[in-house]
Amino acid sequence: MGIYHWISGDVRNVGFLYRTDEFEGKLISSDEGRVYWISEKDYLKKSLAPGMQQVWQIMHSDVPMECLQTITEEGIIAKIQ
């Protein structure tokens, strides 16, 4: 349902966010951590990584959205449109 950009230093990352009501296969974890399913209720109780609030907003919108997040020494600047 949207695109999520995050910039840290000279590195720009882009994530494409989409929804589905079906999944077939096996979740595969990575060096970033374990991947697993979680309920919305439990998700909202988690200590989330910076920017996950914006991802939540994009995923629950009825219209496509885009977020640009910049990580600086002063903090995080996020702009959703």
Summary of the structure (lengths in Angstrom):
residues: 81
radius of gyration: 13.9
end to end distance: 12.4
largest distance: 41.9
contacts: 148
relative contact order: 0.28
helix: 17%
strand: 37%
